[in-house]
Amino acid sequence: MGGHPKIGINKGSSHLSADLGIKTIYLSFDDGPLTGTTNCIDICTRENVMATFFEVGLHQTRSAFGKNTYQQILNNGALFALANHSYTHASNNYMHFYHHPDSALLDFLKAKAVLQPTNNITRLPGNNAWNLNGIKRASPLVLPLVNKLDSIGLNIIGWDLQWRFNKMGRPIQSPANLAVIVDSLFEHHQTVTKNHLVILMHDHMFRAPADSLKLEKFIQLLKQRGRYRFQKLTQYPGLKSS
């Protein structure tokens, strides 16, 4: 996972907002609740921007901190959406996880029971797959699981741009560099859906105060441009209804 893939427009998923030229950014944070999740929550709240948190069921269950952080997201439905990112995060053994789609499906269902999201949005661990109305993108490795998740009405959303991190888990790109990439992806129509851009970040990247400031600066740079709006992924075009 990484970089900003050069992917073309999916014309079949165009939406009125795309036709009108309104550019929408979807901030998404993966793998919480973790140390760093509360910083993401606080910054988005302070900046008054919407975001989507893809939570891991196991992380929610194993501590009071996880439960409390999870509850903070749920309690602020005006700004935040909480979505299913599996129960185990494949135990970071992706090949085994995806080669056993039946047990992987059960893993997502277990996460759904624990997290009780109010939407039907999911993201695969470690894999940039999409499955919405008019958008079907999945590698042969994950396709069997994608089909099973699709059969029970789940939407799968990947990303257009990832804020990458180094071996220490700290952000690699600077806020200014990342904001320029956002501009370029919109300008050259290199997003899955025209005028809609999904940014992947990981909660643990923002544990340290200095790195939290980078997230805050990035959001401020995007807001200063005056041509972007922020939305939750529950507003993404082409979602299958619950």
Secondary structure, DSSP 8 states (H G I E B T S, - for coil): --S-------GGG--HHHHTT-EEEEEEEEEESSTTHHHHHHHHHHHT--EEEEE-HHHHHS-HHHHHHHHHHHH-TTTEEEEE--SSGGGG-HHHHHT-HHHHHHHHHHHHHHH--SS-EE--TT---EEETTEEE--TTTHHHHHHHHHTT-EE---SEE--B-TTS-B-S-HHHHHHHHHHHHHTT-SSBTTEEEEEEEGGGG-SHHHHHHHHHHHHHHHHHSSEEE--GGG-TT----
